[in-house]
Amino acid sequence: MGKRTKQYKKLMRAFELLGFRQPYQLLVTSDVLLDTVKLDLVPLFEKTLSTKGLKPMITQCCIRALYGKNAGPNRDPAVVAAIERAKTFERRRCGHLMDEDPLTERACMLSVVDPKGKGENKFRYVVVTQDEELRDKLRSVVPTPLMYIRRSVMILEPMSSSSARVREREERSKFLDGIVRRPQKRKREEDGSGGEEESGSEDEGEGEGEGGADRPRGAAGQDKPKKKKKQYGRKQPNPLAIKKAGKSEADQKPRKPAAPSTELSTETKAKRKRRKKAGGAEGGPSAEQGGPAETAPVEAAEVAAA
C-alpha cells in the first residue's frame, strides 16, 4: 500500500506540471456510485490522491440516469442510496436538457471534459468511471487522470501516452527557454536600436512616397538615444565590510611644540644666595635669613637658668 501511495503521489505531481491544482475536481459517473454504496467514497478519494478538500462533482445527465434506474414499482435500495449520495455532490451543469437534446451519460461526460472537441481537458477534471469504453476515449484527451474501482480498491491509471508526450514537450520547452531563448533575447535587446532605426527609415520613405513629405516630423522621426551597453566586470567589495585605512604620516597634522616648563625658573627665583656673616667665625647664615644662628644663644641661656 505504501508503494502504491508513492506512485500515485508522483503521478499527480506530474499532472500538476500540466496545470492541475489542488483541490482537485472529480467528475463521478453513476456506475461508481452504484458500485460503492457500502463504501465511504470521499475518504477513499482523499486517500488515493493523498490530499484533502476534494470537490466531487456529478453532471445532470448522470443523475438523470440514476433516476431512470429507479423508475418502476420495485425500487432498489442501492439505487436510492446512490441517489442520496449524488445529492451531496456538487452539481455540474452540462446544459443537456431532456426535452431538447437528451444525451447518454457517456456522451455527456465527453462533452464536459472536452467541450470544444480539441482533445484537451480544459477545466482539469479527474474522471472517476467504471465505463471502460469511456476511459478508452478519455485517454486521448490531454491531460486526464482516470480512476476506477476494482474489488473495493480505488485505482489511479498511469499517465496515457498522449499526456506523456505533452509533458515531455513542456519540459523540453522549459529547458530550451533557459538555454537558448535568453541569449537570443539579450542579443535582440543589444541590437534593438539599429533595427528600430532601419524600420523607422523605411517607414519614413514610405510616408514620403505617399505624401508624407508635407507632414512635419514628430517624436517618431527623431532619433532615439541608443541604449548603453551594460559593462560586466569584477564587482567591487562591500564598502561597509572594508577596514578603514590608517592615515599616513604626511596626512597627519604636525603637533605643536610643548611649552617649556617654568618649574626651574620658579625654583631659581625662590632660592636666594647664601651670604657669609660679616664678623662670624663659623660662617653661619646671616641674620637676614633668620636661620639657626639666631636661636643658638637663646637656647644656651635657657639651659644655664635651669
C-alpha positions in Angstrom: 0.0 0.0 0.0 2.8 2.4 0.8 4.5 1.7 -2.6 1.2 2.4 -4.4 0.7 5.6 -2.5 4.2 6.9 -3.5 3.4 6.0 -7.2 0.1 7.9 -7.1 1.8 10.9 -5.4 4.5 11.0 -8.1 1.8 10.6 -10.9 -0.3 13.5 -9.6 2.8 15.7 -9.3 3.4 15.0 -13.0 -0.2 16.1 -13.7 0.3 19.2 -11.7 3.1 20.2 -14.1 0.4 20.2 -16.8 -1.9 22.6 -15.0 -3.7 20.6 -12.3 -4.1 22.4 -8.9 -5.4 21.4 -5.6 -8.2 20.9 -4.6 -8.8 18.5 -7.5 -12.2 18.4 -9.2 -13.6 14.9 -9.6 -16.3 14.0 -12.1 -18.1 10.9 -10.9 -20.4 8.8 -13.1 -23.5 6.9 -11.8 -21.9 3.4 -12.1 -19.3 4.4 -9.5 -22.0 5.4 -7.1 -23.9 2.2 -7.6 -20.7 0.0 -7.0 -19.6 1.9 -3.9 -22.9 2.0 -1.9 -21.3 0.3 1.1 -18.0 2.3 0.9 -17.2 5.7 2.3 -16.4 7.3 -1.1 -14.9 10.7 -0.3 -12.2 9.5 2.2 -11.3 6.8 -0.4 -10.7 9.5 -3.0 -8.6 11.5 -0.5 -6.5 8.5 0.4 -5.9 7.6 -3.2 -4.9 11.2 -4.3 -3.1 11.9 -1.0 -4.9 15.2 -0.4 -7.8 16.7 1.4 -10.6 19.1 0.4 -11.6 17.4 -2.9 -14.5 18.6 -5.0 -16.6 15.6 -6.2 -19.0 16.6 -8.9 -21.8 14.9 -10.9 -23.5 16.1 -14.1 -27.2 16.4 -14.6 -27.2 13.6 -17.1 -25.6 11.2 -14.6 -28.3 12.0 -12.0 -31.0 11.5 -14.7 -29.5 8.1 -15.4 -29.8 7.2 -11.7 -33.4 8.3 -11.6 -34.1 6.3 -14.7 -32.8 3.1 -13.0 -35.1 3.8 -10.0 -38.3 4.1 -12.1 -40.9 1.4 -11.6 -42.9 0.0 -8.7 -40.0 -2.1 -7.3 -37.3 0.4 -6.1 -33.8 -0.9 -5.5 -32.5 0.3 -2.1 -28.9 0.5 -3.6 -30.2 2.9 -6.3 -32.0 5.0 -3.6 -28.7 5.2 -1.6 -26.8 6.2 -4.7 -29.2 9.0 -5.5 -29.0 10.3 -1.9 -25.2 10.3 -2.1 -25.3 12.0 -5.5 -27.3 14.9 -4.0 -24.4 15.6 -1.6 -22.0 16.2 -4.5 -21.6 19.5 -6.3 -23.9 19.7 -9.4 -22.0 20.2 -12.7 -24.4 21.8 -15.1 -23.8 20.3 -18.5 -26.7 22.1 -20.3 -28.1 19.0 -21.8 -31.9 19.2 -21.4 -34.1 16.1 -21.6 -36.7 17.7 -23.9 -34.4 19.3 -26.4 -31.2 17.2 -26.8 -31.1 14.2 -24.4 -27.6 12.6 -24.3 -26.3 9.4 -22.9 -24.1 9.5 -19.8 -21.0 8.7 -21.9 -21.6 11.5 -24.4 -22.3 13.9 -21.6 -19.0 13.2 -19.9 -17.1 13.6 -23.1 -18.7 16.9 -23.8 -18.0 18.2 -20.3 -14.3 17.1 -20.2 -13.6 18.2 -23.8 -16.1 20.9 -24.6 -14.6 22.1 -27.9 -13.5 18.7 -29.2 -9.8 19.6 -29.4 -8.6 16.7 -27.2 -7.9 19.0 -24.2 -9.1 18.7 -20.7 -9.8 22.4 -20.4 -11.0 22.5 -16.8 -8.6 19.9 -15.5 -11.1 17.3 -14.3 -10.2 13.9 -12.7 -12.7 11.4 -14.1 -13.9 8.5 -11.9 -15.8 6.0 -14.0 -16.3 2.2 -14.4 -17.1 2.5 -18.1 -14.1 1.0 -19.9 -15.1 2.5 -23.3 -15.4 6.0 -21.8 -11.9 5.6 -20.2 -10.5 4.5 -23.6 -11.9 7.6 -25.3 -10.7 9.9 -22.5 -7.1 8.6 -22.8 -6.7 10.7 -25.9 -7.9 13.8 -24.1 -4.8 15.6 -22.7 -4.3 15.6 -19.7 -6.9 13.5 -18.0 -6.3 11.4 -14.8 -8.6 8.3 -14.8 -9.8 6.4 -11.7 -12.0 3.4 -11.2 -12.9 0.8 -8.5 -11.8 -2.8 -8.5 -12.7 -5.0 -5.6 -13.3 -2.1 -3.3 -9.9 -0.7 -4.1 -9.6 2.7 -5.8 -7.1 2.6 -8.7 -5.5 5.5 -10.5 -4.4 4.8 -14.0 -0.9 5.6 -15.3 -0.5 8.6 -17.5 -1.5 7.9 -21.1 1.0 8.1 -23.9 -0.6 11.3 -25.4 -0.4 13.0 -22.0 3.2 11.8 -21.5 4.2 13.2 -24.9 2.7 16.6 -24.0 4.6 16.6 -20.7 7.9 15.8 -22.4 7.3 18.6 -24.8 6.6 21.1 -22.0 9.7 20.0 -20.1 11.8 20.4 -23.3 10.4 23.8 -24.0 11.3 25.0 -20.4 14.8 23.5 -20.8 15.3 25.3 -24.1 13.8 28.5 -22.7 16.6 28.6 -20.1 19.4 27.8 -22.5 18.6 29.1 -26.0 16.0 31.9 -25.7 17.5 34.1 -23.1 20.8 34.7 -25.0 18.7 35.5 -28.1 16.6 37.9 -26.2 19.6 39.7 -24.8 21.2 39.9 -28.2 17.9 41.3 -29.6 17.9 44.0 -26.9 21.5 45.0 -27.8 20.8 45.2 -31.5 17.3 46.6 -31.0 18.3 50.2 -31.6 19.7 49.5 -35.0 16.6 47.5 -36.1 14.3 50.3 -34.9 16.3 52.9 -36.8 16.1 50.8 -40.0 12.4 50.2 -39.7 11.9 53.9 -38.9 13.8 54.9 -42.1 11.7 52.6 -44.2 8.5 54.0 -42.7 9.7 57.5 -43.4 10.5 56.6 -47.0 7.0 55.1 -47.5 5.4 58.1 -45.9 7.3 60.5 -48.2 6.2 58.4 -51.2 2.6 58.6 -50.1 2.7 62.3 -49.5 4.4 62.2 -46.2 6.8 65.0 -47.2 4.2 67.6 -46.2 3.9 66.1 -42.7 6.2 67.6 -40.0 8.5 65.2 -38.3 7.2 64.4 -34.8 8.6 62.4 -32.0 8.6 59.3 -34.2 11.0 60.9 -36.7 13.5 62.0 -34.0 16.5 59.8 -33.5 16.1 57.7 -30.4 19.0 57.6 -28.0 21.0 54.4 -28.2 21.0 52.2 -25.2 24.3 52.0 -23.5 25.7 48.5 -23.4 26.0 47.2 -19.9 29.5 46.6 -18.9 30.2 43.5 -16.9 33.3 43.4 -14.8 34.7 42.5 -11.5 32.4 43.5 -8.7 33.8 45.8 -6.0 33.7 44.7 -2.4 31.2 45.9 0.0 32.4 49.3 1.3 30.9 48.7 4.7 32.9 45.5 5.1 36.3 47.1 4.3 38.5 48.2 7.2 39.3 51.9 7.0 42.9 52.6 6.1 45.1 54.4 8.7 46.2 58.0 8.0 49.7 58.3 6.6 52.4 60.4 8.2 52.2 63.0 5.5 48.4 63.5 6.0 48.8 63.8 9.8 48.9 67.4 11.1 52.2 68.4 12.8 51.9 68.6 16.5 52.5 71.9 18.4 55.9 72.0 20.3 55.4 71.6 24.0 55.6 74.7 26.2 58.9 74.9 28.2 58.4 74.1 31.8 58.6 77.0 34.2 59.4 74.9 37.3 63.1 75.6 37.0 62.7 79.3 36.7 60.4 79.4 39.8 62.9 77.3 41.8 65.8 79.6 41.0 63.7 82.6 41.9 62.7 81.1 45.2 66.3 80.2 46.3 68.4 83.1 47.4 72.2 83.2 47.5 73.8 82.4 50.9 75.9 85.3 52.2 78.5 85.0 54.9 78.2 86.9 58.2 80.5 89.9 58.4 82.1 89.0 61.8 81.2 85.4 62.2 83.9 82.9 62.7 81.9 79.8 62.0 80.5 81.3 58.8 76.8 80.5 59.6 73.9 82.1 57.9 73.3 85.8 58.2 70.7 87.4 60.4 68.6 88.4 57.5 67.9 84.8 56.7 66.7 84.0 60.2 68.4 80.7 60.3 69.6 78.6 63.3 72.4 81.1 64.2 69.8 83.4 65.9 68.2 80.7 68.0 71.5 79.2 69.3 72.3 81.8 72.1 68.7 81.7 73.4 68.8 78.0 73.9 72.1 78.2 75.8 70.7 80.8 78.2 67.7 78.7 79.0 70.0 75.7 79.9 72.1 77.9 82.3 69.0 79.2 84.0 67.7 75.7 84.6 
